Amino acid sequence: MAKISPVSIKYIVHAKFEADGAVEKPDIIGAVFGQTEGLLGDDMEMRELQKSGKIGRIEVNAEYKDGKTVGEIEVPSAMDKTETTIIAAALETIERVGPSDTKIHVTEIEDVRGSKRDYILERAKKLMEKLGDGGNGISEMTSEIKDSAKIAKMQTYGTENLPCGDISGDELIIVEGRADVINLLRNGVKNVISMNGSKLPDTIKELSREKPEVILFVDGDRGGNLIIKNVVENAKIDFITMAPEGKEVEELTGKEILQALRKKVPAKEYSGEQRTRGVQRYDRGEDRNEERRTERPEERSYESAPVEKKERKVKKMTQKEKEEIKSEVEELIGTKGAAVFNEKLELIRKIPIGRLLALRLDNEPYVIAIDGTATPRIIEACERLGCHNLIATNFVYADTDVNLVSM
């Protein structure tokens, strides 16, 4: 019996046959396997395809009438369009079943997923008619129906049947689970495929080598960082992005998804032995020097020599202290600015983020708050100033002793 799951079926090949004599169902199935053996090579051997779950149980309906046996053959397939059509064409090469001359003609290749989508839409229309005009409720339901139609476009790929969207383009987004794929499809991001867990499937390793641009999109937690390490070392990854701290990809809003994708970082910035909460500490060698050569002169001044980290005791701010400066921090939103506070939580400086890189202060700031993402360079500037706490909307994490606080 075939191992294929009904959920995995993509297509069904429908064929009609006519045999000059009496033949039974086992004869027809035997002819399908026997007469296609060696025809298409080892990779497309019918028996092996059925064992691996790429084709399902072959169904035959036969009827003997007027000295002939006529009927239909159905072959379920979990393969892609090209492979399925090759199998369909191979059926038509069968010329005999037992002692009887036989003709087989493929009448249709049914897209099972298309039928499901059609059912969803038609059923939704009927349900909508029964509900009648419900004002805003109808609008919400329409949106839900549209979401359902998008989710219905989810497919599976490879021998592992990995959940995915339309991955035929040049750009590929890799996520962890099926729920992540559903959320991205719901929000209009189609070029996505799931690993179906934290282990990297061989299918994705191969697929990543075929695509010009591959993005790894992981949860904003420790598990996401472990996945980054595993995937980057075993597949071709061009960019990496993370969900906001403490959030999972499956729960992000459309706006958060797009923001995360816009903030993707080249994978080479994540490589290396020193990795903390998703991003390595910058190497003080050639990579860092290369970065200095591409910076503007006014941003290089304080980086003429490597910054040496000193052991110090960081004073972590309390939730009560965060509440005390909440209004000043919220005023930063949309300004691309930075605010500097002393230990008494007094505002001592308010400047554009760009000027933070060259800022000089007489005393160590207790808190620095910025509007936007804290990059490793901003975090390093805070270290140089002796800052104890850094507040930001999001973080591209670095190896630091500064206490990082979400806005």
C-alpha positions as CSV (number, residue, x, y, z in Angstrom):
1,M,0.0,0.0,0.0
2,A,1.2,3.5,-0.8
3,K,2.5,5.7,2.0
4,I,1.2,8.9,0.5
5,S,-1.0,11.0,2.8
6,P,-4.3,12.3,1.3
7,V,-3.2,15.8,2.5
8,S,-0.1,15.6,0.3
9,I,-1.8,14.8,-3.0
10,K,-1.4,17.6,-5.5
11,Y,-2.7,16.0,-8.7
12,I,-4.8,13.0,-9.9
13,V,-4.1,11.6,-13.3
14,H,-7.4,10.3,-14.9
15,A,-7.1,7.9,-17.8
16,K,-9.5,5.6,-19.8
17,F,-8.5,2.2,-21.2
18,E,-9.9,-0.4,-23.6
19,A,-8.6,-4.0,-23.8
20,D,-9.5,-6.5,-26.5
21,G,-10.5,-9.3,-24.1
22,A,-11.2,-10.0,-20.5
23,V,-8.7,-8.5,-18.0
24,E,-8.9,-8.0,-14.3
25,K,-7.8,-5.0,-12.1
26,P,-4.6,-6.8,-10.9
27,D,-3.6,-7.3,-14.5
28,I,-4.0,-3.6,-15.3
29,I,-2.0,-2.5,-12.2
30,G,0.7,-5.1,-13.0
31,A,1.0,-3.7,-16.5
32,V,1.3,-0.1,-15.2
33,F,4.2,-1.1,-13.0
34,G,5.8,-3.7,-15.3
35,Q,5.7,-1.9,-18.7
36,T,6.9,1.4,-17.3
37,E,9.8,-0.3,-15.5
38,G,13.2,1.1,-16.8
39,L,11.4,3.5,-19.1
40,L,12.0,6.7,-17.2
41,G,15.2,5.9,-15.2
42,D,15.7,5.0,-11.6
43,D,14.4,8.4,-10.3
44,M,11.0,7.9,-11.9
45,E,10.5,4.1,-11.3
46,M,6.8,3.7,-10.5
47,R,7.3,1.1,-7.8
48,E,9.9,3.3,-6.0
49,L,7.8,6.4,-6.4
50,Q,4.9,4.6,-4.6
51,K,7.2,3.3,-1.9
52,S,8.5,6.8,-1.2
53,G,5.0,8.3,-1.2
54,K,5.4,10.3,-4.4
55,I,2.5,8.5,-6.0
56,G,-0.5,7.0,-4.2
57,R,-2.6,3.9,-4.5
58,I,-3.6,3.3,-8.2
59,E,-7.4,2.9,-8.5
60,V,-8.9,0.9,-11.4
61,N,-12.6,0.6,-12.4
62,A,-13.1,-2.0,-15.0
63,E,-16.2,-3.5,-16.8
64,Y,-16.3,-6.4,-19.3
65,K,-18.8,-5.8,-22.2
66,D,-19.2,-7.1,-25.7
67,G,-15.8,-8.9,-25.6
68,K,-13.9,-6.0,-24.4
69,T,-12.8,-4.6,-21.0
70,V,-13.2,-0.9,-20.5
71,G,-12.7,1.4,-17.6
72,E,-10.8,4.1,-15.8
73,I,-7.5,4.4,-14.1
74,E,-6.7,7.0,-11.4
75,V,-3.1,7.8,-10.2
76,P,-2.7,10.2,-7.3
77,S,0.5,12.2,-7.3
78,A,2.4,14.3,-4.8
79,M,5.0,15.4,-7.3
80,D,5.2,18.7,-9.2
81,K,3.5,19.4,-12.5
82,T,6.4,18.4,-14.7
83,E,7.0,15.0,-13.1
84,T,3.2,14.3,-12.9
85,T,2.8,14.9,-16.7
86,I,5.7,12.6,-17.4
87,I,4.1,9.8,-15.4
88,A,0.8,10.5,-17.2
89,A,2.4,10.3,-20.6
90,A,4.1,7.0,-19.6
91,L,0.7,5.4,-19.0
92,E,-0.2,5.9,-22.7
93,T,2.8,3.8,-23.8
94,I,1.2,0.6,-22.3
95,E,0.0,-1.5,-25.3
96,R,-0.9,-4.9,-23.8
97,V,-2.5,-6.1,-20.6
98,G,-2.0,-9.8,-20.2
99,P,-2.7,-11.4,-23.7
100,S,-5.0,-8.5,-24.7
101,D,-4.1,-5.5,-26.9
102,T,-4.9,-2.4,-24.8
103,K,-5.2,1.3,-25.4
104,I,-4.8,3.9,-22.6
105,H,-5.7,7.5,-23.0
106,V,-5.1,10.2,-20.4
107,T,-8.2,12.4,-20.3
108,E,-7.3,14.8,-17.5
109,I,-4.8,15.8,-14.8
110,E,-6.8,17.2,-12.0
111,D,-5.3,19.8,-9.6
112,V,-6.7,18.7,-6.3
113,R,-5.7,22.0,-4.6
114,G,-7.6,24.0,-7.2
115,S,-10.7,22.0,-6.5
116,K,-10.4,22.8,-2.8
117,R,-10.0,26.5,-3.5
118,D,-13.0,26.4,-5.8
119,Y,-15.0,24.7,-3.0
120,I,-13.9,27.3,-0.4
121,L,-14.9,30.2,-2.6
122,E,-18.2,28.7,-3.7
123,R,-19.1,27.7,-0.1
124,A,-18.2,31.1,1.2
125,K,-20.5,32.8,-1.3
126,K,-23.4,30.6,-0.2
127,L,-22.7,31.2,3.4
128,M,-22.5,35.0,2.7
129,E,-25.9,34.9,1.0
130,K,-27.5,33.2,4.0
131,L,-26.1,35.9,6.4
132,G,-27.4,38.8,4.3
133,D,-26.4,42.4,4.8
134,G,-24.6,42.7,8.2
135,G,-22.8,46.0,7.9
136,N,-19.3,45.9,9.3
137,G,-19.6,42.2,10.0
138,I,-19.8,41.5,6.3
139,S,-16.6,43.5,5.7
140,E,-14.8,41.5,8.3
141,M,-16.0,38.2,6.8
142,T,-15.0,39.3,3.3
143,S,-11.5,39.9,4.7
144,E,-11.6,36.5,6.3
145,I,-12.6,34.9,3.0
146,K,-9.7,36.6,1.2
147,D,-7.4,35.3,3.9
148,S,-8.7,31.8,3.4
149,A,-8.2,32.1,-0.3
150,K,-4.6,33.2,0.3
151,I,-4.0,30.3,2.7
152,A,-5.5,27.9,0.3
153,K,-2.5,28.6,-2.0
154,M,-0.2,26.8,0.4
155,Q,1.5,23.9,-1.3
156,T,4.1,21.3,-0.3
157,Y,7.5,20.8,-1.7
158,G,10.1,18.0,-1.9
159,T,10.1,14.5,-0.5
160,E,9.6,15.9,3.0
161,N,6.3,17.7,1.9
162,L,7.5,21.0,3.3
163,P,4.7,23.6,3.5
164,C,5.3,26.5,1.2
165,G,3.8,29.2,-1.0
166,D,4.8,30.1,-4.5
167,I,8.6,29.5,-4.5
168,S,9.1,29.6,-8.3
169,G,10.7,33.1,-8.2
170,D,14.3,34.1,-7.6
171,E,13.8,35.1,-3.9
172,L,13.2,32.6,-1.2
173,I,12.2,33.1,2.4
174,I,12.9,30.2,4.8
175,V,10.9,30.1,8.1
176,E,10.7,27.5,10.9
177,G,7.1,26.1,10.9
178,R,3.9,25.7,9.0
179,A,2.1,28.4,11.1
180,D,4.8,30.9,9.9
181,V,4.1,30.0,6.3
182,I,0.3,30.5,6.9
183,N,0.9,33.9,8.5
184,L,3.1,35.2,5.7
185,L,0.7,34.0,3.0
186,R,-2.1,35.7,4.9
187,N,-0.2,38.9,4.7
188,G,0.7,38.7,1.0
189,V,4.2,37.2,1.2
190,K,4.1,34.2,-1.1
191,N,7.7,33.2,-1.7
192,V,8.1,31.3,1.6
193,I,9.0,27.7,2.6
194,S,9.0,26.0,6.0
195,M,11.7,23.8,7.5
196,N,8.9,21.9,9.4
197,G,10.9,22.3,12.7
198,S,14.4,23.4,13.8
199,K,16.3,20.7,11.8
200,L,17.3,21.8,8.3
201,P,15.9,19.4,5.6
202,D,18.1,18.3,2.7
203,T,15.5,19.7,0.3
204,I,16.1,23.2,1.6
205,K,19.8,22.8,1.4
206,E,19.5,22.0,-2.3
207,L,16.9,24.6,-3.0
208,S,19.0,27.4,-1.3
209,R,21.8,26.7,-3.8
210,E,19.4,27.2,-6.8
211,K,18.0,30.6,-5.7
212,P,19.9,33.9,-6.3
213,E,18.6,35.4,-3.0
214,V,17.7,33.4,0.2
215,I,16.4,35.0,3.4
216,L,16.2,33.2,6.7
217,F,13.4,34.6,8.9
218,V,13.4,33.4,12.5
219,D,11.6,34.0,15.8
220,G,13.0,36.7,18.1
221,D,14.2,34.4,20.8
222,R,17.0,32.1,21.7
223,G,15.6,29.3,19.6
224,G,15.8,31.6,16.6
225,N,19.5,32.2,17.2
226,L,20.2,28.5,17.4
227,I,18.4,28.0,14.0
228,I,20.5,30.8,12.5
229,K,23.7,29.0,13.5
230,N,22.5,25.7,12.2
231,V,21.1,26.9,8.9
232,V,23.9,29.3,8.0
233,E,26.5,26.6,8.5
234,N,24.6,24.1,6.3
235,A,22.9,26.1,3.5
236,K,23.5,29.1,1.3
237,I,21.9,32.0,3.1
238,D,22.2,35.5,1.8
239,F,20.3,37.5,4.4
240,I,18.9,37.0,7.9
241,T,16.1,38.8,9.7
242,M,14.4,38.2,13.1
243,A,11.0,38.9,14.5
244,P,11.0,41.6,17.2
245,E,12.4,40.4,20.6
246,G,10.1,37.9,22.3
247,K,7.8,37.5,19.3
248,E,7.3,34.6,16.9
249,V,7.0,34.9,13.1
250,E,3.5,33.3,13.2
251,E,2.1,36.1,15.4
252,L,3.5,39.1,13.5
253,T,1.2,41.6,11.8
254,G,1.6,42.5,8.2
255,K,3.4,45.7,9.1
256,E,5.8,43.9,11.4
257,I,6.6,41.3,8.7
258,L,7.4,44.0,6.2
259,Q,9.5,45.9,8.7
260,A,11.5,42.8,9.6
261,L,12.1,41.9,5.9
262,R,13.3,45.5,5.2
263,K,15.8,45.2,8.1
264,K,17.3,42.0,6.7
265,V,21.1,41.8,7.3
266,P,23.7,40.1,5.1
267,A,24.4,36.6,6.5
268,K,28.1,37.3,6.7
269,E,27.5,39.7,9.5
270,Y,26.1,36.8,11.6
271,S,28.9,34.3,10.9
272,G,31.8,33.7,13.3
273,E,32.3,32.1,16.7
274,Q,31.2,34.9,18.8
275,R,27.4,34.9,18.6
276,T,25.0,36.4,21.2
277,R,21.3,36.6,20.9
278,G,21.4,36.4,17.1
279,V,24.4,38.4,16.0
280,Q,28.1,38.0,16.4
281,R,30.3,40.5,18.1
282,Y,32.2,42.5,15.4
283,D,35.6,41.2,14.7
284,R,38.3,43.7,15.5
285,G,40.4,42.6,12.5
286,E,40.0,43.0,8.7
287,D,36.2,43.1,8.6
288,R,36.1,46.0,11.0
289,N,38.8,47.9,9.1
290,E,36.9,47.3,5.9
291,E,33.8,48.9,7.5
292,R,35.9,52.0,8.5
293,R,37.1,52.5,5.0
294,T,33.5,52.8,3.7
295,E,32.2,55.1,6.5
296,R,31.9,58.9,6.2
297,P,34.9,60.8,7.7
298,E,32.8,62.4,10.4
299,E,31.7,58.9,11.6
300,R,35.3,57.6,11.8
301,S,36.8,59.9,14.3
302,Y,36.2,57.9,17.5
303,E,37.1,54.5,15.8
304,S,40.7,55.2,14.9
305,A,41.7,52.6,17.4
306,P,39.9,49.4,18.5
307,V,37.7,49.9,21.5
308,E,38.9,47.9,24.5
309,K,36.1,46.5,26.7
310,K,36.7,47.0,30.4
311,E,35.1,45.0,33.1
312,R,32.5,47.2,34.8
313,K,29.4,46.8,36.9
314,V,26.3,47.7,34.9
315,K,23.5,49.3,36.8
316,K,20.3,47.9,35.3
317,M,17.3,50.2,35.4
318,T,14.1,49.1,37.1
319,Q,10.7,49.0,35.6
320,K,9.7,51.9,37.8
321,E,12.6,54.0,36.4
322,K,11.5,53.1,32.9
323,E,8.0,54.4,33.7
324,E,9.5,57.7,34.9
325,I,11.0,58.5,31.6
326,K,8.3,56.9,29.5
327,S,6.9,60.2,28.2
328,E,10.3,61.5,27.1
329,V,11.0,58.2,25.3
330,E,7.7,58.2,23.5
331,E,8.4,61.7,22.2
332,L,11.3,60.2,20.3
333,I,9.1,58.0,18.1
334,G,9.3,59.1,14.5
335,T,12.1,61.6,15.1
336,K,15.1,59.3,14.5
337,G,16.6,60.9,17.6
338,A,18.4,59.9,20.8
339,A,17.9,61.1,24.4
340,V,20.5,60.8,27.1
341,F,19.7,60.6,30.8
342,N,21.9,60.8,33.9
343,E,21.5,58.6,37.0
344,K,18.8,60.9,38.4
345,L,16.9,60.3,35.1
346,E,17.3,63.9,34.1
347,L,17.4,64.6,30.4
348,I,20.9,65.9,29.7
349,R,21.1,65.7,25.9
350,K,18.7,65.2,22.9
351,I,20.4,64.7,19.5
352,P,19.9,63.0,16.1
353,I,21.0,59.3,16.2
354,G,23.8,60.0,13.7
355,R,25.5,62.3,16.2
356,L,25.5,59.7,18.9
357,L,28.4,58.0,17.2
358,A,30.7,61.0,17.8
359,L,29.2,62.2,21.1
360,R,31.5,63.1,24.0
361,L,30.3,63.3,27.6
362,D,32.0,64.2,30.8
363,N,30.1,61.7,32.9
364,E,28.8,58.2,32.1
365,P,25.1,58.3,31.0
366,Y,22.7,56.1,32.9
367,V,20.2,55.7,30.1
368,I,20.3,56.3,26.3
369,A,17.1,56.0,24.4
370,I,16.8,55.9,20.6
371,D,14.1,55.9,18.0
372,G,14.6,52.8,15.9
373,T,16.8,49.8,15.8
374,A,20.0,49.6,17.9
375,T,22.7,48.3,15.5
376,P,26.0,47.0,16.7
377,R,27.7,50.3,15.9
378,I,25.2,52.2,18.1
379,I,25.6,49.7,20.9
380,E,29.4,50.1,20.6
381,A,29.0,53.9,20.8
382,C,27.0,53.4,24.0
383,E,29.8,51.2,25.4
384,R,32.3,53.9,24.6
385,L,30.3,56.4,26.5
386,G,30.0,54.1,29.5
387,C,26.2,53.9,29.2
388,H,24.5,51.4,31.5
389,N,21.1,51.0,29.8
390,L,20.0,51.3,26.1
391,I,16.4,51.7,25.1
392,A,15.4,51.0,21.5
393,T,12.5,49.8,19.4
394,N,14.4,46.8,18.2
395,F,17.9,45.3,18.4
396,V,20.4,43.7,16.0
397,Y,22.1,42.1,18.9
398,A,25.8,42.3,19.7
399,D,28.1,41.0,22.4
400,T,27.7,43.7,25.0
401,D,27.5,44.4,28.7
402,V,25.1,47.3,28.1
403,N,21.6,46.4,29.5
404,L,19.3,46.3,26.4
405,V,15.7,47.4,27.1
406,S,12.8,47.3,24.6
407,M,10.9,50.5,24.1
